[in-house]
Amino acid sequence: MELTNRQKEVLLAINHLTTQNGYPPTLREVKEYLNYNSISAVQRHTDVLRKKEYLSSDSKLKVQKYFQNKPNIPLVGTVTCGEPILAIENIEAYIPYDVPGDSKDYFFLRAIGDSMNLADIDDGDLVLIKKQSTAEDGDMVVALMGDEATIKIFRQSDDHVILEPRSDNSAHKPFYIFEDLQIQGKVIEKINN
């Protein structure tokens, strides 16, 4: 049975904490690891994971079956689809996902904001990024300006770069960059939250 992204995130967290600690985690430990607001949110996901037989039916959070034949792609945090935010690359989880080529060339980010909603990237979506330091005109990229990252459409001009939003919110304006811009990768696809 197919799992939602949140169910996968909870299962991956349980597996990681079990490997790290040598014993299954508590609901509270999973809640804290994933920065969820409540234990009941974790409980809802673990109940479904038990029904789908990914977790044992007893009271402990023991993984019974796991994802097979898919590489684990790291979820390295959030990136804004609006004003840039500090890009801190702490791996939050690993998501089993099929990618072409070497899985080490990919990572996931969680989108925040609505500046790319007309490009079908909504608040909370997971965005698959292929690592690369260059972009072609029209590519949707993760761009790093100083210590801040954002997802935008890349446009090359003679003496500067324009990072364009794709939003129905008129508050979002293009960024005109004359220096200090690094392309972190190209958006390959997104997964609805």
N, C-alpha and C positions, 0 to 999 in steps of 0.2 A: 504494500500500500504506500502511495506517495505521501511524503511529509511536506507540510508548509515550511516556509523559511524559518519561522519562529520555532517550530518543533525541531527542525534540524539544529538550530542554534542551541536549544536546550539540551538536546541529545549530545551534541559536540561538547558542550560545557561539562556535562556529567561524565563523559568519557575522559576529557582532559583532567578534571579534578580527581577522578578515580586513579588515573595513571600517575598524577603528581603526588597524591597523598597515600596511595597504596590501599585505599578503601573507598567505598561509595560515599559521595557527599550527602549532606542533608539538604533539604529544600532551602533553608536559610543560606547555606554556602553557595548554592546555585544562584539564588536571588542576588547575593552580594557580588558574585563573579560577573553576572550579566548586568548589574546595575538596574535591576527591575525595581519597581516601586513597591511591590507586595509579594508575599509568599504565595498568595492565592493565584497570582498570574503564573508562577512556576507550576503550582499544583494542577492547574487546568491543562497545561501542556504535558506534564508527566502522566496525567490520567489518560490522555489520548495516546501517548507513547506506549503505555501499558496495553491499551486496547488493540493497538497495531502490533503488539508483541515485540517492540524494540526494547522495552524494559521488562524486568521480571515482575511477576504478579505479587510478590511479597512486599513488605513495607520498605525495603531498602531500594535505593536507586541503582540497580544493577543493570548494565547494558547487556541485552541478550543477543541482539543482532545489530550490525553496523552497516554502513554504506560500503558497497563493494565496487571495485574497479573504477572508481572515480578519484582523481587526485584532490587533495585538500588544498583549497585556495584560501589564503589568509584574508580575514576581514580586519583591516588595519585602522578602523575608526570612521569618523564622519568627515564629510566635506560639504561645504555650503553650496547651495544653488541660489545665491544671492550675494550678500557681502562676504568677502573671504574671511575664513576663520583660521586660527592657528592649526597647522597641520602637524599633529602628533602621531607618529607611526607606532602605536602600541597595538600589537595583535590582540584583538578581542576574542576571536574565535577562528575556527577553520571550517570552511563550507565545501563539502564534496561537490565538485562540478566538473563537467567535461569541457575541456578547452583544446583548441588545436595547438599542436607544437608542445613546447616545454612548459609545464605548469608553473615553473619558477618565474616565468615572464608575466604572470598575472597576479592581481590582487583585487579585492572587493573594497568598496567604500560605501558607507551609508549616506545617502543624500539628505540634506536639510534645506528647507526653503522651497520657494515656488518660482525661482527665476528661470527654470528650464522646463516648466510644466507643459509648454507647447511642443517640446521635444520628447514628451512622454516620460519625463523624469519627475516624479512627485516626491514630496516630503516623506522620508522613511524608506524609500526604495533602495535596494542594494544595486550598486552599479559595478559591473565588471570592467576592470581597466587592464589594458595591455601596456606594460612598461615600455616607454620609448621617450627619447629626449628631443625628438623633432616632430613637427606637425605640418600637414599640408593645408592650404586654404580651404576652409569649410569643415575641417575635422572638429569633432566634439572632444575636448581635451580636459585633463586635470592640469591646471597651471598653478605654479608656485611663484608667488610674488613676495620676495623676502621670506618670511616664515609662514605665510598665509596661502591656503589653497582654495581653489574654486573650480567648478565645472562650467565651461562656457564653449561657444563656437569660436574657433581660432580663425582670425582674418589677418593676413599679412599686408601691410602697406609699405610704401617706400622707406620711411624712416621710423616706423613704429608698428606695433601689433595692436589689434583691436580684439578684445574678448567680449563677444556679444551674448546677451541673454536671449532666451526664447520663452517669453512669458506673456500671459494676458494681463499681468500686473504692470501698469505703466510706471511704477516706482523704480523698476529695474532698468538701469542705463548701462550702456557699454563702458568697458574699461579701456582707456587708451594708455598703452604701456610703451615707454621709450627706452627703458633699461630694467635690469634686475628681474627678468622673467625666465623661469625654467619650466619646460614641459615635463611633467612627470609620467604622462601616459595618455593613451587614446581610449575613449569610451568604446567598448565593444558591444555591450548590451546591458540591459537593466532587468532586474527581477522585481515585480510588484511586491510591495510589503503586504 
